[in-house]
Amino acid sequence: MQDNVPLAIEDYEIPSIVIDISGKLIKNGYQAFIVGGALRDSLLGYQAKDWDVATNAMPEKIRGLFPEMTSFNLKHGTVTLVFRGRNFEVTTFRGVRGFSSSIEEDLAHRDFTFNAMAYDIIRKRIIDPFGGKEDMTKKVVRAVLNPSERFDEDPLRMMRAIRFSLQLGYTIEPQTLMAINSMAEAIDRVAQERIRDEFLKTLMVKKPSVGFNLMRKSGLLKGILPELMEGYRRRQNNYHKFTIYRHTMETVDSIDKDPVLRLSALLHDIAKPRVRKKINGRWRFFGHTKASAELTREIMMRLKFSNEWITLVTGLVIHHMFDYKKDLSDRAIRRFIKRIGPDNVDDLISLRKADDLAHGWGSDFEKDIEKFKSRINSQIKKSYPFTISDLALNGYDVMKVVGLKPGPKVGKILNKLLEKVIKKPEYNKKDKLIEILEDMKE
């Protein structure tokens, strides 16, 4: 194989490794075409990332042709070849009943016209049987041939249609949109992991609210995140200009393009409709942060998020209503940092900023929150202890001094020591902490 240096072919830069893979397939009597997102992105003038090759060779033949390359199969009919840390997918032509023998039949079962094109390396031409290039010129998302059939083959394509329209700035062709509206319930057939991944891609577009509103109107949102629908047209109190749902959308749109932040913004008030009560003519939401954190955990577990992600997002949700206007002591600031974790400070501040901005009454609050953030950072910069790992001694020291075996008591003692050094950071010296341990024994 040659080095992975881009080669210019008819204005499209194709990595030489992709040329080599295709060439080897062709030399051994098989067909090979470049397909998928890389071709679409190249035509749009974007830097292509994922390069895919379609062929009439069966998976076992593909693996046999490239014994020197690491390969694996995660998708049916697809062999992923690994070259210098990058993955290149080689997929056998697909048809109505499994594999097919022609590129035309394969393209007929792809999702949208701009994804149903192929580049013929031998003839150096683009095969475009369904008008993908024309639809790209018109800026239209159009399902290939019959939209209902394409969505029945894979209902996740309905979410992808909406996401592509947002990413590319395209409109969804009327028949394709009608098919989404009529088939929205079919999303229940899709594995939660796949929904999660597509859901995150939608969250990462410039203005996610447009996508969520399309999913709401089509009925998709009801099958993906029904809890979000509970806040639709539910009014709040005078502190909020918008309904619960609209407030959530405003929060998501205004927060930084980070997946954890966007997800936290989407779910920060998710349980508000369930705790909403009218008292003396005013809507109140007692305990909504705790309830939202619990519901966030349920939703993220359902969508198969990792424990790490669940911990990060639920932590931001449960703490997002902190009081930054109150004149707190340095000790109280340190307790706040300990409670939320120093690594989470910036994300929590970002969430609170977006949340307050989404109240709809302007940005006068920003001076106060920036002052609060500055005070937090001043405490962090002093390298004060905020976690057990910051203490000048560890669990083995505790066991040795107190005479304990490994167990939960050791952790409780370490937390007590941390509380003491939060109050008085100068106590965080090994001899002083041992002295405190000795006193605790008495």
N, C-alpha and C positions, 0 to 999 in steps of 0.2 A: 504493500500500500504506500502511496505517496504521502507527503506531508499534507496536513489539512489547510492548504492555501487556497483561497477563493479563486476560481477561474471564471472569467467573464464569458458568458454565452448569451448572445442576443440581449444584451443589457441586463441580464439577470446573473447575479453572482452565486454560483453553486460551488460549495466546498468540494475540493478534489476528492475527498473520501467518498462523497455521494456519487461522484462520477465513477470512481473505482468500483464501488458496490454495484452500480447499475451496469457498468461495462462487463464485470465478471459474470453477471447473470445473463447478459446478452451473448457473450462469447460461448456460454454453455448451452445455448439454444433456447433461452427463456426470454420473455418480454420484460421490460423494465421501464417504468414511468415515474417521474417525480410528481407527487400529488400532495394535497393537504394545505395546511396553513402556511408553509414556507412559500409555496407558489403564489398563494393569495397575497401574502404580505409583500413579496417581491414586486408584484404588479402594482401594489399600493404605494410602493416606494419606501416601505419600512424595512428595517433590518430583520431578516428571517432568522428564527431561532431553531425550531424543530423541523428537521428534514425527514420526510417520509418517502419511501419507494413502494410502488405497487407492482406486483409481478404475478405471472401465472405459475411460478414455481411453488410447490407445496412446502410447508414449514420445515419438514425433515430434510428436504433437498437444499433449502436455504442454509440451514445450519451446516450441512455437509460441505457447502461451497466455501464457508468461511471458518475453517477449523482453528485458524490462528487468532481469531477474535473471540472475546468473551461474549456469550449470548444468553438470553433468557426469554421466557414466554410468560407475559402477564395477561395478554389478551388473546382470545381464540383467533388463530390464524395469523398472528403477528409474531415475528422474531425480532427482538431488540438486540442490535449489535452495538457493542461498546468499543469506542475508539478514542483513546486519550481522554478518558473521563466523560465523553459525550455519548449520548444514546442516539441511535439512528434506527428507526422502525422500518422493517421490510414486511409488507403484508400481502398475503395471497388474495387475488381478485375475489370479491364477494358477489353473491347473487341472491336470488329469491330463496333458494334452498341450500344455503351454505356457500361453497366456493363456486366461482364461475370461470370461464375461459377467456373472457374479453374485458378490456379496459372500459369499453362502453357500458357493459352491463354493470360493472363495478361502480362507475360514476353515477349510474342511474339510481343507485341506492344510497348515495351520500346525502347529507342533510340539506345544504343550501347551494344554490347555483354557483356562488363564488368559491365554494369548496369542492365543486364537482368538475374541476378542470384537471388536466394532466399535461405534463411537459414531456414530449417525445424527444429523447436525447439523440437518437439516430437521425431523425429528420429535422431536428431543431425547430419544432413547431408546438404550439399549444393546442391541445384537443379540448374543445369547449362546446359540447353538444347541447347544452341547456342555457346558453346565453349568460354565462357567469360574468364575462367581461362587460357586457352591456349593462347588466344589473349593477355592477360596480360603478359604471359611469352614471347611471341613474340614482345611485346611492339607495339601493333597495335590497332588503333581506327577503329572498324568495325561496321557498322550499322547492326541491327538485320534483318536477312532474306533479304528483298528487300529494298535497300537504298532509292530509289525513293518513295516508299510507306511510309517509315518512315518519310521522309522529307516533304511529302505531308500532313501527319497527323499534323506535326508541323514544319514549315520551320525554326523556331529558332534553331532547332537541327543542322542546317548547321553551324551556328556560334559556337555552343557548341562543334562540332567535332573539329574545329580548336582550340578552347580554351583548350579542353582536351589534344590535341596533344602537346600543348605548356607546360601545367602544368605537364604532366606526362612524357614528353620527348618521346612520341610515334610518329610513322608515321601513316598517314591516309591510310587505305587500298584502293587500286586503284579504285575499283568499287564505294566505298563510295565517294572518291574524284571526280570521274567522275559525280556522281549524283549531287554533290554540284555545279560543273561547269555548268551542264545542267539545274539546277533548281534555280539558284541564284536569278532570278527575283521574285521568290515566297516569298522572304523576305519581300516584300511590304505588304503581308497579315498579318504581325505580328504587334501587338500593339507597339507603340513607347516606352512605359514604359518597356516592356520586352526586347526590343532591347537595351535600355539604360543600364539595369542591366547586360546583357551579355557583352555588350561593355566595361563596367567598369571592369568586371572580366578579359577580354582580356588585358586591359591596365595594370593590376596589375601582369602580369606574368613577369618572369625575363627579357625577351627580347621581348617587344611588337611588334617591327618591323617585326619579323618573321610572327606573326599572321596577321598584316596588309598587308604584301606582299602576303600572302596566300589569304586573302579576295580580294585583288586587282586582282590577277591573275584569281580567280574563278568568278569574277564579283559581289561578295557580297558587296564590298566596294562602288560600284556605287549606290547601293540601300540604304546603311546605312549612308554613309558620302560622297556624291558626290563632295562636296566642296574640300575635300582632294585630289581627283583625278585631280583637276584643276592644281595642282602643279607638276604633274608627267612629268618628262623630261623637265621641264621649268628651263633653266639655270638662274644663278644670276650674280652678278658682281664679281670682283677680290677678294673681301673680303670673298667670300664663295667658298669653293672647290666643293661643291655639288649642285645639283638641289634643288629646293624648297621642293619637296617631300622627297628626300633623307635627306636633312638637318633636316626636321621635324622628320623623323624616328631616326636620330642620336640623336636629342635632347631628344626625349621620352626615348630612351634606356639608356641615361646617367644620367637622373634625378632620384632623390630618389623615392622609391616605396610608394608614397602617392597619393591617387586618385585625389586630387585637383591639385597637382603638375603635375602629368602625363597628366591630361586633359588640363591644361594650356600649357604644352609643346606641346601637339598635335595641339592646336589651336592658338598658339602665332603668327604664320605667315599665318593663314588660308586665308586671303584676299590678300596676296601678288600677286597671279596671276592676280587679278582683277585691281590692281593699277600699274602693271608692264609696264614701258615705256622705250624705248631705246632713249637716248639723247646723241648725239655726240659719237655714237658707244658703249655706256655703258648702261647697264640695271639699271634703277632707280625705287625706290619704295616709292614715296612720300606719306606720310599719311598712311602708311600701319598699324601702331599700332592702330590708331583710327578705320580704316576700319575693321581690324581684330577683334577688340573688339565688334564692331557692328554686324559682321557676327557671332561671337562666341555667342552673345546673341540670335540671330535668331536660331542657331543650337541647343543650349541648351533648348530653349523654345520648339522647335519641339520635342526634346527628353524627354520633361516633367521633366526637372531638377527643383529643388526647387529654389525659389528666392534667398535664402541664397547662394547656390552653384553658381548661375549665377553671383551674385555680387562679390563673391570671385574670380572666374575665370576671368571674364571680367576685374576686377581691376588689376590683374596680367598681363593680356595681354596688356592692354593699357599703362601700365607703364614699360614694360620690356626693353625698349631701353634707360634707364637712363644713363647719362654720369658719370662714376665712375673714370675717369682719370683726370678730371678737378679739380684744387685745389680750393675747395669751402670753404667759410667762415662757421663758426659755425652756423650763422643765416641761411645761405642757406641750411645747413644740416638739421636744425630743420624744415624749410619749406618743405623739401623733406619728412621728417618723417610725418609731418602733412598731406601732400598730399596723401601719400600711406597708412597711418595708421601704428602705431607702431607694431601692431599685425601681419602685413603683411610683415615686413622687411625681415625676414628669408626666407620666401617662394619666395619673389621677387629676393633676392640674389641667391637662388638656381636655379631659372629659368634662370637668366642671365648667371650664370656659365655654365649651360647645353647648353644654346643657343650659347655662345661664343665657347665652346669646339666643338660644332657641326659645326662650320665654317670649321673645318678640318685642321687648321694650327698650332695645338699644344696648350699648356696650359700656355704660358708665361704671359698671362693676369691675372692669378690667384693672383699674389702678389698685383697688383693694386686693385683688387676687395676686397681682404681681408683687405687691408688698409682702403678702403672706408667703409666696414662693421664695422671695429673697431671704426672708427670715429662716425658712427651712434650709435653703442652700448654705446659709452661713453656719448653721449647726452641723450640717453634713461635712462641710469643709474642715471643721475642727477635728475630724476623725474621732468623734465620740462613738462609744459602743451603742449599737442599735439592735444587734442580734446576738444570740448566744455565742456564735462563732467569733464575735468581736471581743469576748471576755479574755482576760489575761490568764485564765486557767481553763481546763477542759473537764470533761466527764471523768476521765481517769484520775485527775487530781481530786475531784470531789469524792470519788469512791475511796481513795487512799486516806484522805483526811477524816471523812465521816465513818468509814468502815462499812460501806455498802457494796452489794453486788450489782451488776448491771440490771437496770429496770427503770420503770417510769418515775420512781422517786428521784433518781439522779437528774432527770429533766426538770422536775419541779423545783429542785434546789437551784439549778442553773438559772431558771426563770426568776427565782427570788433574788439571786445575785444580780441579774440583769436589771431588775427593778431598782435595786439600790444604786447601781452605777448610773442609771438614767437620772436619778435624783441628784447624785453627786459623781460626775464623771471622773473626778480625781481619785475615786476609790478603785478604779480599774488597774490595780497593780496586784501582782500575784501574792505578795506577802500580806497586803491588806485584805484581799479576798479570802485567804487562808485564815486570817484572824477572825473574819466575819463567820466563816464556817465553824471555827472552834467555838465561837459564842453560840452558834445555832445548835451545837451538840448539847449544851448545858440545859 
